[in-house]
Amino acid sequence: MGFFGSLRQGWAFMKEAFAMAKADRTLLKPSVYSVAVGILYWIAWIAIIIGTDVDFETTGGQVMGALATFGSFLIFYFFMGMTVNMVDVYVKGGKPSVGEAFRDAKQNFIAIVFLAIVSTLVELFAKAARRNARENGGAAIIFSILAGIVEAIWTVVSYLLLPAIIIEDASFSDALKRVREISKGNYLMIGIGEIGVRMVTNLLGFVVCLLLFGVLYFSFDVIGGTAGTVLGIGVGGTILCLFMAFASYLRMAYYTCLYIWASDVKDKGPNAPAPLPLARVMNR
C-alpha cells in the first residue's frame, strides 16, 4: 500500500471515528478534558518559571524541565486511558461512561505513571540528541536521526501499551509483553495505520492553521483593538483546542480498535472479527 493507499485508510478511519463521536459525544470528553487540563498545567508551569527565574542550563533547571515534561505526559496518558476505556465499551456494544472511564484509568494509575516516565526519558534523549546535532554537526546528526527514529517507534508503542494497560488491567511490564506478542505478524497493519492517521491529522492541522491565520488576520487587522484581541484569542484558541482534542481522540480510537483486533487474532485465530469501525476500513 503506497502513499495514497495509506491516506485513504487514514481518511476512512477518521470518518469512522467521527461517526462514533457523533453517535455518542461523550467519547470526545476525555480528549477535551486533556487539552483543557494541559493548558492550565502549562500556564501554572510558566508562572513558576517566571517567578523563580529558572536557568534551564543548570542541573536544577533541567530537573524542573524533566518534571514538567513528565507531568504533561501523565495528564495526556491518563485522559487517553479514559478514551481507551470508552471506545472499548462503545465498540463492544456498551454505553461509555466518563465516571467508569475515570475509575478505570485511576485503577491503572501506576502503570500509566511508568508509561509517562519512559516517554519522558525518550523525549529528553531525543531533545539532547537534536541539541547536540545543532551544536556539533557531523556524526552527531546521524545520532540525532537515530534518536528521532527511536522516539517515533516509542510513540507508536505507547499508543498500543495504553489499551493493554486499560483493557486488560495489565502492569507496565505485562503490557510490554502483551504488545510484543500481539504485534507479531501485524507490523504492516500497524505501520500503515500509523502513517495514514498521521497524514490525515497533519492534513487537518494544515487546514486548521489556514483557518487560524484567517481568524487572526480578521481579528487583529480588520477589527483591531480590544474587541479584535478578544475575538482572535477566543475563536482561535477554541478552534486550536478542538483540533487538538479531536486529533488525540482519532489516534487513540484507532489504536484501541487495532489492539482489540490484534489481541483477538492472537487469542482466537486469524478469522477473529475486527471491531466494526476498523473492519469497515479494512473491508473485512
matplotlib code that plots the C-alpha trace (Angstrom):
import matplotlib.pyplot as plt

x = [0.0, 1.5, 1.1, -2.4, -3.5, -2.3, -4.0, -7.3, -7.2, -6.4, -9.3, -11.6, -10.9, -11.3, -14.8, -15.5, -14.1, -16.2, -19.3, -18.6, -18.2, -21.4, -23.3, -22.0, -20.4, -19.2, -16.4, -14.8, -15.0, -11.7, -9.8, -11.4, -10.5, -6.9, -6.5, -8.1, -6.1, -2.9, -3.4, -3.9, -0.9, 1.4, 0.1, 1.0, 4.4, 5.1, 4.1, 6.5, 9.3, 8.8, 8.5, 11.7, 13.7, 15.0, 18.0, 17.4, 21.2, 21.7, 21.0, 18.1, 16.6, 16.9, 15.3, 12.4, 12.1, 12.0, 9.3, 7.2, 7.5, 6.6, 3.5, 2.4, 2.7, 0.9, -2.0, -2.2, -2.0, -4.5, -7.2, -6.3, -6.6, -10.2, -10.7, -9.5, -12.0, -14.9, -14.0, -13.6, -17.0, -18.6, -17.3, -18.3, -21.9, -21.9, -22.7, -19.5, -19.4, -16.9, -17.1, -16.3, -13.5, -12.1, -12.2, -10.5, -7.7, -7.3, -7.2, -4.3, -2.6, 0.7, 1.2, 0.3, 3.0, 5.6, 4.4, 4.8, 8.3, 9.6, 8.1, 9.8, 13.1, 12.7, 11.8, 14.7, 17.0, 15.7, 15.9, 19.5, 20.5, 18.9, 20.6, 24.0, 23.5, 22.8, 25.9, 28.4, 27.1, 29.0, 28.4, 26.0, 23.5, 23.3, 22.9, 20.1, 18.3, 18.6, 17.2, 14.3, 13.5, 13.6, 11.2, 8.8, 8.8, 8.2, 5.3, 3.6, 4.4, 3.0, -0.3, -0.5, 0.6, -2.2, -5.0, -3.2, -2.9, -6.6, -8.4, -6.6, -5.7, -2.0, 1.0, 3.5, 5.8, 2.9, 1.6, 5.0, 4.9, 1.4, 2.1, 5.2, 3.1, 0.2, 2.4, 4.0, 2.5, 0.7, 3.6, 2.5, -1.0, 0.3, 2.7, 0.2, -2.4, 0.1, 1.1, -2.5, -3.7, -0.7, -1.1, -4.8, -4.0, -1.3, -3.6, -6.3, -3.7, -2.7, -6.3, -6.7, -3.5, -5.0, -8.3, -6.4, -4.5, -7.8, -9.3, -6.3, -6.0, -9.7, -9.5, -6.3, -6.2, -9.9, -11.5, -8.5, -8.4, -9.6, -12.6, -10.3, -7.9, -10.7, -12.2, -8.8, -7.8, -11.3, -12.2, -8.6, -7.9, -11.2, -10.5, -7.0, -8.2, -10.9, -8.5, -6.0, -8.8, -10.1, -6.6, -5.9, -9.2, -8.7, -5.3, -6.4, -9.6, -7.6, -5.1, -7.8, -9.6, -6.3, -5.3, -8.7, -8.5, -4.8, -5.5, -8.4, -6.4, -3.7, -6.1, -8.8, -7.0, -6.7, -10.5, -11.3, -13.5, -12.2, -14.2, -16.7, -15.0, -11.8, -13.5, -15.1, -11.7, -10.0, -13.0, -13.3]
y = [0.0, 3.3, 6.9, 7.4, 4.0, 4.9, 8.3, 6.7, 4.3, 7.1, 9.2, 6.2, 5.7, 9.4, 9.2, 6.1, 7.9, 10.9, 8.7, 7.2, 10.6, 11.8, 8.8, 9.3, 12.7, 11.5, 9.7, 13.1, 14.3, 12.9, 14.4, 17.8, 17.5, 16.5, 19.7, 21.9, 20.5, 20.5, 24.2, 25.0, 22.8, 24.7, 28.1, 27.1, 26.0, 29.2, 31.2, 29.1, 29.5, 33.3, 33.5, 31.5, 32.9, 29.4, 28.8, 25.6, 25.2, 24.4, 21.0, 22.4, 23.8, 20.6, 18.6, 21.1, 20.8, 17.0, 17.1, 19.5, 17.1, 14.1, 15.8, 16.7, 13.0, 11.9, 14.1, 13.1, 9.3, 9.4, 11.1, 9.0, 5.9, 7.1, 7.4, 3.8, 2.6, 4.4, 3.4, -0.2, -0.2, 1.5, -0.9, -3.9, -2.6, -0.9, 2.6, 4.6, 6.4, 9.2, 8.1, 4.5, 5.5, 7.7, 4.9, 2.5, 5.0, 5.6, 1.8, 1.5, 4.7, 3.1, 1.6, 4.9, 6.6, 4.2, 4.8, 8.6, 8.1, 6.1, 8.6, 11.4, 9.7, 9.0, 12.7, 14.0, 11.7, 12.8, 16.5, 16.1, 14.4, 17.1, 19.8, 18.1, 17.8, 21.6, 22.4, 19.9, 18.6, 15.8, 12.3, 13.9, 14.5, 10.7, 10.1, 12.7, 10.9, 7.6, 9.2, 10.6, 7.1, 5.7, 8.5, 7.7, 4.0, 4.6, 6.9, 4.0, 1.5, 3.8, 4.1, 0.3, -0.1, 2.1, -0.2, -3.2, -1.4, -0.2, -3.0, -5.9, -4.1, -5.0, -3.8, -1.8, -4.9, -7.2, -4.7, -4.7, -8.4, -8.4, -5.8, -7.7, -10.9, -9.4, -7.2, -10.3, -10.5, -7.2, -4.8, -3.9, -3.1, -1.0, 0.8, 1.6, 2.7, 5.0, 6.6, 7.0, 8.5, 10.8, 12.0, 12.8, 14.5, 16.6, 17.5, 18.6, 20.5, 22.4, 23.3, 24.5, 26.6, 28.3, 28.9, 30.3, 32.6, 33.9, 34.3, 36.2, 38.4, 39.3, 39.9, 42.0, 43.7, 44.2, 44.6, 45.6, 46.9, 45.1, 43.5, 42.1, 40.7, 39.0, 37.6, 36.4, 34.7, 33.3, 31.9, 31.0, 29.3, 27.4, 26.1, 25.0, 23.3, 21.4, 20.3, 19.0, 17.2, 15.5, 14.6, 12.9, 11.1, 10.0, 8.4, 6.8, 5.4, 3.8, 2.2, 0.9, -0.7, -2.1, -3.5, -5.2, -6.8, -7.9, -9.3, -11.3, -12.6, -13.7, -15.4, -16.7, -17.1, -15.1, -15.2, -13.2, -10.2, -6.7, -4.0, -2.6, 0.8, -0.9, -3.7, -1.2, 0.4, -3.0, -4.3, -7.3]
z = [0.0, -1.1, -0.1, -1.4, 0.0, 3.5, 3.1, 2.0, 5.0, 7.4, 5.9, 6.1, 9.8, 10.5, 9.1, 11.3, 14.4, 13.6, 13.2, 16.6, 18.2, 16.5, 17.8, 21.3, 22.0, 25.4, 23.6, 23.0, 26.6, 27.9, 24.9, 25.6, 29.3, 28.4, 26.4, 29.0, 31.9, 29.8, 29.1, 32.8, 33.7, 31.4, 32.5, 36.0, 35.0, 33.1, 36.2, 38.3, 35.7, 35.6, 39.4, 40.0, 37.0, 36.4, 34.2, 32.1, 31.5, 35.2, 36.8, 38.7, 35.6, 33.7, 36.5, 36.5, 32.8, 33.1, 35.8, 33.7, 30.7, 32.9, 34.2, 30.7, 29.6, 32.8, 32.1, 28.4, 29.1, 32.0, 29.9, 26.8, 29.1, 29.7, 25.9, 25.5, 28.1, 26.4, 22.9, 24.1, 25.7, 22.7, 20.0, 22.2, 22.3, 25.7, 26.9, 27.6, 30.9, 31.9, 35.5, 34.8, 32.4, 35.2, 37.7, 35.2, 34.5, 38.2, 38.9, 36.4, 37.5, 38.5, 35.0, 33.4, 35.6, 34.3, 30.8, 31.4, 32.9, 29.9, 27.5, 29.3, 29.2, 25.4, 24.7, 26.8, 25.0, 21.6, 22.5, 23.8, 20.6, 18.4, 20.5, 20.2, 16.4, 16.1, 18.2, 16.8, 13.5, 11.9, 13.4, 15.9, 13.1, 12.5, 16.2, 16.2, 13.3, 15.1, 18.3, 16.2, 14.9, 18.5, 19.5, 16.6, 17.4, 21.1, 20.3, 18.4, 21.1, 23.8, 21.9, 21.9, 25.5, 26.8, 25.5, 27.0, 30.4, 30.4, 28.7, 30.4, 33.6, 32.9, 34.7, 32.6, 32.2, 31.4, 28.9, 27.2, 26.9, 25.6, 22.9, 21.8, 21.5, 19.5, 17.3, 15.6, 12.1, 12.4, 11.9, 8.4, 9.6, 12.5, 10.2, 7.5, 10.1, 11.8, 8.5, 7.4, 10.7, 10.9, 7.4, 7.9, 11.2, 9.5, 6.7, 9.1, 11.0, 7.9, 7.2, 10.8, 10.5, 7.4, 9.3, 12.3, 10.1, 8.6, 12.1, 13.4, 10.4, 10.6, 14.3, 14.5, 11.1, 10.3, 13.7, 15.8, 19.3, 22.4, 20.6, 17.9, 20.5, 22.5, 19.3, 18.0, 21.2, 21.9, 18.5, 17.5, 20.8, 20.6, 17.1, 18.1, 21.2, 19.4, 16.7, 19.4, 21.2, 18.0, 16.8, 20.2, 20.1, 16.5, 17.1, 20.4, 18.9, 16.0, 18.3, 20.7, 17.8, 16.4, 19.8, 20.3, 16.8, 17.1, 20.6, 19.3, 16.4, 18.8, 21.1, 18.7, 15.4, 12.1, 11.4, 14.5, 13.5, 13.8, 15.7, 13.3, 12.7, 11.8, 9.9, 7.6, 6.9, 6.3, 4.2, 6.4]

ax = plt.figure().add_subplot(projection="3d")
ax.plot(x, y, z, "-o")
ax.set_aspect("equal")
plt.show()
